[in-house]
């Protein structure tokens, strides 16, 4: 069983990958997509979205990061896949699942699911350009408007030489509305020998179990669920192994928020430093009630000093409360 961290555009960047993989339980990451439109991109573009290339394609905790490309031209996708491999990417992923209208209008992402032959040509071209020891994978949805072409899509990708397929168990029309239709993946597991990874609507360990049962997949990709519960992958692995793991307390999550904030101070323009932690709190408040309170407190703050002070005060308060509870017990 492997757990992959999903590539969420504008959210799961190198900073977030480092934090989440540092907690444990995650076996692989995928970058935000590198847009391939009309040229062979310069190395700096790949390094910007995947700085892990400076460290053999690994996060600080040693988890591999596949580099994801998005585009519709087989030749250009192959050239850029070859460049990514030359720069040290441990794997090359292909985005055929993005539902964003602006991406689809420019023939990228899930709109290509309407053209299985084009999917084949893109992946076959990439597979031919990339050394055999480097996996070429694809991330798809069940379809664009419906799932009627799913078998054709999977056949096209397999015949093109894809090493693995990740399937977000919703169509583009479904967007991100629950539920995810994991059961549509199971027939493909019987049809194809390559690895298939199930994705979509896994928020807790019970969802993970149901996803594996209904999809018949050993491997699962999780996105929003890991942002809401940063140690979800570790919780799942610990339950599977029978370990007595204690889930992260809120003050431990606050410490992660502090790390993210200080990294933002070092890397972002001053007016944007609060953005990443506010965005993350939007996910955390699904599981931690305290996240809602903190978000309300800081949502209008923009200054570095006032944001830093608010986080420090929250962390100190939570540590005191935790200590008091332990002593009372």
Secondary structure as a PSIPRED ss2 file (coil, helix, strand):
# PSIPRED VFORMAT (PSIPRED V4.0)

   1 X C   1.000  0.000  0.000
   2 X C   1.000  0.000  0.000
   3 X E   0.000  0.000  1.000
   4 X E   0.000  0.000  1.000
   5 X E   0.000  0.000  1.000
   6 X C   1.000  0.000  0.000
   7 X C   1.000  0.000  0.000
   8 X C   1.000  0.000  0.000
   9 X C   1.000  0.000  0.000
  10 X C   1.000  0.000  0.000
  11 X C   1.000  0.000  0.000
  12 X C   1.000  0.000  0.000
  13 X C   1.000  0.000  0.000
  14 X H   0.000  1.000  0.000
  15 X H   0.000  1.000  0.000
  16 X H   0.000  1.000  0.000
  17 X H   0.000  1.000  0.000
  18 X H   0.000  1.000  0.000
  19 X H   0.000  1.000  0.000
  20 X H   0.000  1.000  0.000
  21 X H   0.000  1.000  0.000
  22 X H   0.000  1.000  0.000
  23 X H   0.000  1.000  0.000
  24 X C   1.000  0.000  0.000
  25 X C   1.000  0.000  0.000
  26 X C   1.000  0.000  0.000
  27 X C   1.000  0.000  0.000
  28 X E   0.000  0.000  1.000
  29 X E   0.000  0.000  1.000
  30 X E   0.000  0.000  1.000
  31 X C   1.000  0.000  0.000
  32 X C   1.000  0.000  0.000
  33 X C   1.000  0.000  0.000
  34 X E   0.000  0.000  1.000
  35 X E   0.000  0.000  1.000
  36 X C   1.000  0.000  0.000
  37 X C   1.000  0.000  0.000
  38 X C   1.000  0.000  0.000
  39 X C   1.000  0.000  0.000
  40 X C   1.000  0.000  0.000
  41 X C   1.000  0.000  0.000
  42 X C   1.000  0.000  0.000
  43 X H   0.000  1.000  0.000
  44 X H   0.000  1.000  0.000
  45 X H   0.000  1.000  0.000
  46 X H   0.000  1.000  0.000
  47 X H   0.000  1.000  0.000
  48 X H   0.000  1.000  0.000
  49 X H   0.000  1.000  0.000
  50 X C   1.000  0.000  0.000
  51 X H   0.000  1.000  0.000
  52 X H   0.000  1.000  0.000
  53 X H   0.000  1.000  0.000
  54 X H   0.000  1.000  0.000
  55 X H   0.000  1.000  0.000
  56 X C   1.000  0.000  0.000
  57 X C   1.000  0.000  0.000
  58 X E   0.000  0.000  1.000
  59 X C   1.000  0.000  0.000
  60 X C   1.000  0.000  0.000
  61 X C   1.000  0.000  0.000
  62 X C   1.000  0.000  0.000
  63 X C   1.000  0.000  0.000
  64 X E   0.000  0.000  1.000
  65 X E   0.000  0.000  1.000
  66 X E   0.000  0.000  1.000
  67 X E   0.000  0.000  1.000
  68 X E   0.000  0.000  1.000
  69 X E   0.000  0.000  1.000
  70 X E   0.000  0.000  1.000
  71 X C   1.000  0.000  0.000
  72 X C   1.000  0.000  0.000
  73 X C   1.000  0.000  0.000
  74 X H   0.000  1.000  0.000
  75 X H   0.000  1.000  0.000
  76 X H   0.000  1.000  0.000
  77 X H   0.000  1.000  0.000
  78 X H   0.000  1.000  0.000
  79 X H   0.000  1.000  0.000
  80 X H   0.000  1.000  0.000
  81 X H   0.000  1.000  0.000
  82 X H   0.000  1.000  0.000
  83 X H   0.000  1.000  0.000
  84 X H   0.000  1.000  0.000
  85 X H   0.000  1.000  0.000
  86 X H   0.000  1.000  0.000
  87 X C   1.000  0.000  0.000
  88 X C   1.000  0.000  0.000
  89 X C   1.000  0.000  0.000
  90 X C   1.000  0.000  0.000
  91 X E   0.000  0.000  1.000
  92 X E   0.000  0.000  1.000
  93 X E   0.000  0.000  1.000
  94 X E   0.000  0.000  1.000
  95 X E   0.000  0.000  1.000
  96 X E   0.000  0.000  1.000
  97 X C   1.000  0.000  0.000
  98 X C   1.000  0.000  0.000
  99 X C   1.000  0.000  0.000
 100 X C   1.000  0.000  0.000
 101 X H   0.000  1.000  0.000
 102 X H   0.000  1.000  0.000
 103 X H   0.000  1.000  0.000
 104 X H   0.000  1.000  0.000
 105 X H   0.000  1.000  0.000
 106 X C   1.000  0.000  0.000
 107 X C   1.000  0.000  0.000
 108 X C   1.000  0.000  0.000
 109 X H   0.000  1.000  0.000
 110 X H   0.000  1.000  0.000
 111 X H   0.000  1.000  0.000
 112 X H   0.000  1.000  0.000
 113 X H   0.000  1.000  0.000
 114 X H   0.000  1.000  0.000
 115 X C   1.000  0.000  0.000
 116 X H   0.000  1.000  0.000
 117 X H   0.000  1.000  0.000
 118 X H   0.000  1.000  0.000
 119 X H   0.000  1.000  0.000
 120 X H   0.000  1.000  0.000
 121 X H   0.000  1.000  0.000
 122 X H   0.000  1.000  0.000
 123 X H   0.000  1.000  0.000
 124 X H   0.000  1.000  0.000
 125 X H   0.000  1.000  0.000
 126 X H   0.000  1.000  0.000
 127 X H   0.000  1.000  0.000
 128 X H   0.000  1.000  0.000
 129 X H   0.000  1.000  0.000
 130 X C   1.000  0.000  0.000
 131 X C   1.000  0.000  0.000
 132 X C   1.000  0.000  0.000
 133 X C   1.000  0.000  0.000
 134 X C   1.000  0.000  0.000
 135 X E   0.000  0.000  1.000
 136 X E   0.000  0.000  1.000
 137 X E   0.000  0.000  1.000
 138 X E   0.000  0.000  1.000
 139 X E   0.000  0.000  1.000
 140 X E   0.000  0.000  1.000
 141 X E   0.000  0.000  1.000
 142 X C   1.000  0.000  0.000
 143 X C   1.000  0.000  0.000
 144 X C   1.000  0.000  0.000
 145 X C   1.000  0.000  0.000
 146 X C   1.000  0.000  0.000
 147 X C   1.000  0.000  0.000
 148 X C   1.000  0.000  0.000
 149 X C   1.000  0.000  0.000
 150 X H   0.000  1.000  0.000
 151 X H   0.000  1.000  0.000
 152 X H   0.000  1.000  0.000
 153 X H   0.000  1.000  0.000
 154 X H   0.000  1.000  0.000
 155 X H   0.000  1.000  0.000
 156 X H   0.000  1.000  0.000
 157 X H   0.000  1.000  0.000
 158 X H   0.000  1.000  0.000
 159 X H   0.000  1.000  0.000
 160 X H   0.000  1.000  0.000
 161 X C   1.000  0.000  0.000
 162 X C   1.000  0.000  0.000
 163 X C   1.000  0.000  0.000
 164 X E   0.000  0.000  1.000
 165 X E   0.000  0.000  1.000
 166 X E   0.000  0.000  1.000
 167 X E   0.000  0.000  1.000
 168 X E   0.000  0.000  1.000
 169 X C   1.000  0.000  0.000
 170 X C   1.000  0.000  0.000
 171 X C   1.000  0.000  0.000
 172 X C   1.000  0.000  0.000
 173 X C   1.000  0.000  0.000
 174 X C   1.000  0.000  0.000
 175 X C   1.000  0.000  0.000
 176 X C   1.000  0.000  0.000
 177 X C   1.000  0.000  0.000
 178 X C   1.000  0.000  0.000
 179 X C   1.000  0.000  0.000
 180 X C   1.000  0.000  0.000
 181 X C   1.000  0.000  0.000
 182 X C   1.000  0.000  0.000
 183 X H   0.000  1.000  0.000
 184 X H   0.000  1.000  0.000
 185 X H   0.000  1.000  0.000
 186 X H   0.000  1.000  0.000
 187 X H   0.000  1.000  0.000
 188 X H   0.000  1.000  0.000
 189 X H   0.000  1.000  0.000
 190 X H   0.000  1.000  0.000
 191 X H   0.000  1.000  0.000
 192 X C   1.000  0.000  0.000
 193 X C   1.000  0.000  0.000
 194 X C   1.000  0.000  0.000
 195 X E   0.000  0.000  1.000
 196 X E   0.000  0.000  1.000
 197 X E   0.000  0.000  1.000
 198 X E   0.000  0.000  1.000
 199 X E   0.000  0.000  1.000
 200 X C   1.000  0.000  0.000
 201 X C   1.000  0.000  0.000
 202 X C   1.000  0.000  0.000
 203 X C   1.000  0.000  0.000
 204 X C   1.000  0.000  0.000
 205 X H   0.000  1.000  0.000
 206 X H   0.000  1.000  0.000
 207 X H   0.000  1.000  0.000
 208 X H   0.000  1.000  0.000
 209 X H   0.000  1.000  0.000
 210 X H   0.000  1.000  0.000
 211 X H   0.000  1.000  0.000
 212 X H   0.000  1.000  0.000
 213 X H   0.000  1.000  0.000
 214 X H   0.000  1.000  0.000
 215 X H   0.000  1.000  0.000
 216 X C   1.000  0.000  0.000
 217 X C   1.000  0.000  0.000
 218 X C   1.000  0.000  0.000
 219 X E   0.000  0.000  1.000
 220 X E   0.000  0.000  1.000
 221 X E   0.000  0.000  1.000
 222 X E   0.000  0.000  1.000
 223 X C   1.000  0.000  0.000
 224 X H   0.000  1.000  0.000
 225 X H   0.000  1.000  0.000
 226 X H   0.000  1.000  0.000
 227 X H   0.000  1.000  0.000
 228 X H   0.000  1.000  0.000
 229 X C   1.000  0.000  0.000
 230 X C   1.000  0.000  0.000
 231 X C   1.000  0.000  0.000
 232 X H   0.000  1.000  0.000
 233 X H   0.000  1.000  0.000
 234 X H   0.000  1.000  0.000
 235 X H   0.000  1.000  0.000
 236 X H   0.000  1.000  0.000
 237 X H   0.000  1.000  0.000
 238 X H   0.000  1.000  0.000
 239 X H   0.000  1.000  0.000
 240 X H   0.000  1.000  0.000
 241 X H   0.000  1.000  0.000
 242 X C   1.000  0.000  0.000
 243 X C   1.000  0.000  0.000
 244 X C   1.000  0.000  0.000
 245 X C   1.000  0.000  0.000
 246 X C   1.000  0.000  0.000
 247 X C   1.000  0.000  0.000
 248 X C   1.000  0.000  0.000
 249 X C   1.000  0.000  0.000
 250 X H   0.000  1.000  0.000
 251 X H   0.000  1.000  0.000
 252 X H   0.000  1.000  0.000
 253 X H   0.000  1.000  0.000
 254 X H   0.000  1.000  0.000
 255 X H   0.000  1.000  0.000
 256 X H   0.000  1.000  0.000
 257 X H   0.000  1.000  0.000
 258 X H   0.000  1.000  0.000
 259 X H   0.000  1.000  0.000
 260 X H   0.000  1.000  0.000
 261 X H   0.000  1.000  0.000
 262 X H   0.000  1.000  0.000
 263 X H   0.000  1.000  0.000
 264 X H   0.000  1.000  0.000
 265 X H   0.000  1.000  0.000
 266 X H   0.000  1.000  0.000
 267 X H   0.000  1.000  0.000
 268 X C   1.000  0.000  0.000
 269 X C   1.000  0.000  0.000
 270 X H   0.000  1.000  0.000
 271 X H   0.000  1.000  0.000
 272 X H   0.000  1.000  0.000
 273 X C   1.000  0.000  0.000
 274 X C   1.000  0.000  0.000
 275 X H   0.000  1.000  0.000
 276 X H   0.000  1.000  0.000
 277 X H   0.000  1.000  0.000
 278 X H   0.000  1.000  0.000
 279 X H   0.000  1.000  0.000
 280 X H   0.000  1.000  0.000
 281 X H   0.000  1.000  0.000
 282 X H   0.000  1.000  0.000
 283 X H   0.000  1.000  0.000
 284 X H   0.000  1.000  0.000
 285 X C   1.000  0.000  0.000
 286 X C   1.000  0.000  0.000
 287 X C   1.000  0.000  0.000
 288 X C   1.000  0.000  0.000
 289 X H   0.000  1.000  0.000
 290 X H   0.000  1.000  0.000
 291 X H   0.000  1.000  0.000
 292 X H   0.000  1.000  0.000
 293 X H   0.000  1.000  0.000
 294 X H   0.000  1.000  0.000
 295 X H   0.000  1.000  0.000
 296 X H   0.000  1.000  0.000
 297 X H   0.000  1.000  0.000
 298 X H   0.000  1.000  0.000
 299 X C   1.000  0.000  0.000
 300 X C   1.000  0.000  0.000
 301 X C   1.000  0.000  0.000
 302 X C   1.000  0.000  0.000
 303 X C   1.000  0.000  0.000
 304 X H   0.000  1.000  0.000
 305 X H   0.000  1.000  0.000
 306 X H   0.000  1.000  0.000
 307 X H   0.000  1.000  0.000
 308 X H   0.000  1.000  0.000
 309 X H   0.000  1.000  0.000
 310 X H   0.000  1.000  0.000
 311 X H   0.000  1.000  0.000
 312 X H   0.000  1.000  0.000
 313 X H   0.000  1.000  0.000
 314 X H   0.000  1.000  0.000
 315 X H   0.000  1.000  0.000
 316 X H   0.000  1.000  0.000
 317 X H   0.000  1.000  0.000
 318 X H   0.000  1.000  0.000
 319 X H   0.000  1.000  0.000
 320 X H   0.000  1.000  0.000
 321 X H   0.000  1.000  0.000
 322 X H   0.000  1.000  0.000
 323 X H   0.000  1.000  0.000
 324 X H   0.000  1.000  0.000
 325 X H   0.000  1.000  0.000
 326 X H   0.000  1.000  0.000
 327 X H   0.000  1.000  0.000
 328 X H   0.000  1.000  0.000
 329 X C   1.000  0.000  0.000
